[in-house]
Amino acid sequence: MTTAALSKPKAGRPKGSKTEQLPIVDFVLPQCSKCKSSERTGYNNVKTRASSGIAPDGYPYNFVSRKRTSCRNCGQRRIDVYYENVI
């Protein structure tokens, strides 16, 4: 057997392949509707549901998560909704 048969293939992208441009996503932190603070307590009662469509930011999603939390500044309870695209 030759050493060429036992050698590992080179790691990395194949020669001549192009760099794929990924979309830039602006992420906005959820805010309290009362005091506009983004500081919150930990999430509890998280509910995730398989659903698909186009999120408000224009990107496709296939899961919707609703997470209950409360504001650290004023104590206002809220539900943060996240549109997630899980591959």
Secondary structure, 3 states (H helix, E strand, C coil): CCHHHHCCCCCCCCCCCCCCCCCCCCCCCCCCCCCCCCCECCCEEEEEEEEEEECCCCCEEEEEEEEEEEECCCCCEEEEEEEECCC
